[in-house]
Amino acid sequence: MSDHPKPLPEISDETRPFWDGTRNQQLVMQQCARCRHIRYPISRVCPECLEVGHEWVPLSGRGEVYSAIVFHQVYDKAFADDVPYNVSLVQLDEGPRMFSNVVGVPPSQVRVGDRVRVVFDPVTEEVTLPRFTPEDS
């Protein structure tokens, strides 16, 4: 049990390679053994061809903001000190989209189309969260 004040992901055998990667400052995702589709979120089967086999591959960690919103309302008291904060959907250059935060700029300055790169936020010994920052920073 962690004393981290915010909700944390549950790490399972299925998701451990992703979290091991982030802890090692590397964004990795599953790539289908048959059709080579890179998938996220983590899944037991490829959503493109239903193949079970996969390998974990490193990604560039670069992409662009596909969508973004700024939260001004406190929906969970664990995040009260963070308000306002952004939640962004990042389209990775390799294809998958993932929700995260863009850090290093005021939340209201995050725009669709902004180029971003992954940065890693070690919040506990076991969990390092992937976040994004503007590519030119």
C-alpha positions in Angstrom: 0.0 0.0 0.0 1.3 3.4 -0.9 1.0 6.6 1.1 0.7 8.5 -2.2 -2.3 10.9 -1.9 -3.7 10.3 -5.4 -5.2 7.2 -7.0 -2.5 5.0 -8.6 -2.8 2.3 -11.3 -3.0 -1.3 -10.3 0.0 -3.1 -11.7 -0.7 -6.6 -12.9 1.4 -9.3 -14.7 -0.3 -8.1 -17.9 0.6 -4.4 -17.4 4.0 -4.8 -15.6 6.1 -4.4 -18.8 4.5 -1.0 -19.4 5.2 0.2 -15.9 8.7 -1.3 -15.8 9.3 0.7 -19.0 8.1 4.0 -17.5 10.2 3.4 -14.4 13.2 3.0 -16.7 12.3 6.2 -18.6 11.0 4.4 -21.7 7.6 4.4 -23.2 6.8 0.8 -24.4 3.6 -0.7 -25.8 2.4 -4.0 -27.2 3.0 -4.7 -30.9 1.0 -7.5 -32.5 3.1 -10.5 -33.7 0.9 -10.9 -36.8 -0.1 -7.5 -38.2 2.4 -5.3 -36.3 -0.3 -3.0 -35.0 0.9 -1.1 -31.9 -1.9 -1.2 -29.3 -2.9 0.8 -26.3 -4.5 0.4 -23.9 -2.9 -2.9 -23.0 -5.0 -5.8 -24.2 -4.8 -9.6 -24.4 -5.7 -9.6 -28.1 -4.9 -7.3 -31.0 -8.0 -5.1 -31.8 -7.0 -5.2 -35.5 -6.6 -9.0 -36.2 -7.4 -10.7 -32.9 -4.0 -12.2 -32.6 -2.9 -13.1 -29.1 0.8 -13.0 -29.6 2.7 -9.7 -29.1 6.0 -8.2 -28.1 6.7 -5.0 -26.1 8.4 -2.4 -28.3 9.9 1.0 -27.3 8.3 4.1 -28.8 9.7 7.5 -29.6 7.5 9.1 -26.9 6.7 11.9 -29.4 3.3 12.9 -30.7 0.7 15.7 -30.8 -2.2 16.8 -28.7 -5.3 15.4 -30.2 -7.7 16.8 -27.6 -7.4 18.7 -24.4 -9.5 20.0 -21.6 -8.8 22.0 -18.5 -10.4 20.9 -15.2 -11.4 23.8 -13.0 -13.8 21.8 -10.8 -12.5 19.5 -8.0 -14.0 16.1 -8.7 -11.7 14.2 -6.4 -10.2 15.9 -3.3 -6.9 14.3 -4.0 -6.5 16.6 -7.0 -7.7 19.8 -5.2 -4.2 21.4 -5.1 -3.7 20.7 -8.9 -6.8 22.7 -10.1 -6.8 24.0 -12.7 -5.1 21.1 -14.6 -5.3 19.7 -18.1 -6.2 16.2 -19.3 -5.0 15.7 -22.8 -5.4 12.9 -25.4 -2.0 12.5 -27.1 -1.8 11.0 -30.6 1.6 9.2 -30.5 3.6 9.3 -33.7 3.5 5.4 -33.8 -0.3 5.4 -33.8 -1.8 4.9 -30.4 -3.6 7.6 -28.4 -3.2 7.9 -24.6 -4.6 10.2 -22.0 -2.2 12.1 -19.8 -1.3 15.6 -18.8 0.8 18.2 -20.6 3.2 19.7 -18.1 5.6 22.6 -18.2 3.1 25.1 -19.6 0.0 26.7 -18.0 -3.0 24.3 -18.6 -4.9 26.9 -20.6 -2.0 27.1 -23.1 -2.3 23.5 -24.2 -3.7 23.4 -27.8 -4.8 20.7 -30.2 -1.9 20.1 -32.6 0.8 21.0 -30.1 3.9 18.8 -30.6 4.8 17.0 -27.4 7.3 14.5 -26.0 7.0 12.2 -23.1 8.6 12.9 -19.7 8.4 10.6 -16.7 7.1 11.5 -13.3 8.2 9.0 -10.6 5.3 9.3 -8.1 6.3 6.2 -6.0 9.1 3.6 -6.1 6.9 1.4 -8.3 4.9 3.8 -10.3 6.3 6.4 -12.8 3.6 8.2 -14.7 4.1 9.2 -18.4 3.3 12.8 -18.9 4.0 15.1 -21.8 5.8 18.4 -22.3 6.0 20.7 -25.4 8.5 19.2 -27.8 10.5 22.5 -28.0 11.0 22.7 -24.2 
